[in-house]
């Protein structure tokens, strides 16, 4: 009897000793180590701003530091390759815009493979692009713009921040779906393209809605449509391209988090869940709204499917428009 009691006490003590370890294994708070978010572009841009916003909120809740590393260069490929080669230990993540994932895979010879070297974590936010024209263009709607372009071949031109950029491909897709051949003019950045548009050297362009709206409100540019499937809360008075007779065009800029391949799926899910919590915070949502961004927090499996679908769309546009990287 005494021997059985002693054995029972020993088993009870062992069970109590194992409780913390079992609780940790079943759902310890994440993260348990410092994190590194790599933003493959210079400080101040939307990728950097989103990384810092999310990193700060994770750090505030967990007590773990989150380092934001700006590894700019080679159209983002320096920072992207750094994460592709990083250990899949759940501490290093990549913040990246859509184009680097869905366009560059077809347009460029890369030192990494999105399918093999990365695991999608979550989409953070989306933003529609805006189609604007110089006020000298006698068109106030998309239908009028298409009619004018067909009646005046060679008279219109659209600018972009570079060959193969998302805004260039937006223009190429618009040409394709509207049956037009509007001339593309490539610039080294959005600002010089916008300046030439205001000056009348080019006649139209696609651009980020928050970037172009101040010029629209100042009367320097005329907005015709947003490229997303739904109107933007940032400028609800502007119709979509779909509403304007081009239902097949649904384009948004978006920003995502990726992890090195073979990162623990539980860690991936924990970060995706945490981003969903963060973008729903009132102060974060207000900040995103001010930048013309809509929070999305798409889960990993859904993001993986979305990337495959959009990559196929842009691959077709690149092939059919014979676009070559410079």
C-alpha positions, 0 to 999 in steps of 0.5 A: 500500500505504501509502495503504491502511494509512493508510486502515485506521488512520484507520477503526480510529481512527474506530471506537474513537472511536465506541465510547463513543457507540455503547455509550451509545446501546445501553444506557447506565445510567439515569438520567443526570439527576436525577429528580423523583417527584411524590406528590400527597398529604401526606408520611407516607401510603403514596404518599409512603412508597413514592415515597421508598423507591424514590427512595432505592434508585434514587439509591443505585444511580445516583448521581443525586438523586431529588427527592420533591415532595409536591404535595397538594390537590384530592383529588390532582388538583393534583399529577396535573395538574402531571405531566400538563403536565410535559415528557416528558423522562424525568425527571418521574414520578407516584406515585399510588393506584389510585382516582385513576386508575380511579375519578376518571376516571368520578366527576369532571370532570378537567383531564387525561385518563389515556389521553391525558396519561399513560403507565403505568410500573409497579404497585408494590404492592397491599394488600387492604382489610378488612371489619370490623364492630362487635362488637355485630353478631351475625355472625362470617362474611360469610354470617351478615352477609348473613343478618342484614342481610336479616332487619334492613333499615335496621339496618346502616350502613357508613362510608367516608372520603368519597363516591366514595372506593375504600372507599365504592365497595367498600361499594357493590359489596358491596351490589350483589353481596350483594343488600343496601341497607346505608346509606352514611355518608360521613366526612372521612377514615378515622380519624373513620369508624373512631372512630364504628365503634368507638363504635357510631355505624355498624356496619361499614366497609371499610378498609386492612388495616394500619389496622384490624388493630390494632383487631381485635387489641385486640377493638374490631372484628371482621374478617370478610373481606379483599377481595382474591382471595387471603388476605393474608400480613399476616393469613392467618387471615382469609378472602376475600370470594370464599371467603365466597360472593362470588366476583365481588369481588376488590378491592385498593388498589394504587399505581402510577407513571405518566409524562407521555405520549410519554415515551421507551418505553426510559426507561419500561421502564428505570424499570419494570425498576428498580422490579422490582429494588427491590421484590425487595430483602430490606429493601424486601420486609420494609418492604412486608410490615410495611405489609401491602403485597405487591410486584407490579412489573407491567410497563407493558403489563400495567398499562395493561390492568389500568387499563382493566379496573378503570376499567370495573368502577368506572364500572359501580358508580358508574352503577348505584349513582348515586354523585355526587361532592360 
